[in-house]
Structure formats: C-alpha cells, structure tokens
Amino acid sequence: MLREQQKVNLKVILAERLKISYSEIAEFCQRWNITELALFGSVLQEDFYPNSDVDILVVYEPYCQLTLSKLLHMQEELETKFGRAVDLVEKAMIKNPYRLSNILKTYQVIYAKQ
C-alpha cells in the first residue's frame, strides 16, 4: 500500500508542482540516454516554495559520453519545462559519501529504463 501511495504522490508532484507529465519525463530521459531519474530535496517536502529549485539525480547509460555543453543544455531544457531552477546531479559523480547517503535516504525515482 505504501508503494501505491508513493506513486500517487509522485504523480501529484509531477502534475501540480512541476507541471509536467510522466510521458514528457520519459521522452526526455530516452532522448538523453538516462536510465534513471529521481527527485530529491525540497520538491518532495512540504517546504517546496515558488522560488525553490528542483533537485534531480540522474544515472546515464554506460556508453553515454556527455560534454559540459550537453549537460548545460539538458539542465536548461529541464529549467524551461519546470519553470524554475534545476540542480542536476549525476549519481556517479558524487564523491562525498555523506552527501550521497543523504540524497539516497529521501530520493524517489520517477523514471527507470525498462
């Protein structure tokens, strides 16, 4: 039952807070070779305000070679879709184990490649 409630909450977050559909997220992830996209931080909490940014954790296909230019373009695309600032974090690039642990305690996957 908790799993179902989480899915419902994620749909509400996508629709009401981020003004985006799951299909738009899936299309974005497929186009950018993302195997997993998760939300973390204030977007999942009650203290998500109009000026809050959106924290996103991503995992890419192993063969994916992204340049800084492509990463910035991806971030700008998400900011346009959400209408707010985005903090795009690549899971493999987090070297601080405490930061990774804190993120993984609360993150919720909204897209996972099948």
Secondary structure, 3 states (H helix, E strand, C coil): CHHHHHHHHHHHHHHHHCCCCHHHHHHHHHHCCEEEEEEEHHHHCCCCCCCCCEEEEEEECCCCCCCHHHHHHHHHHHHHHHCCCEEEEEHHHCCCHHHHHHHHHHCEEEEECC
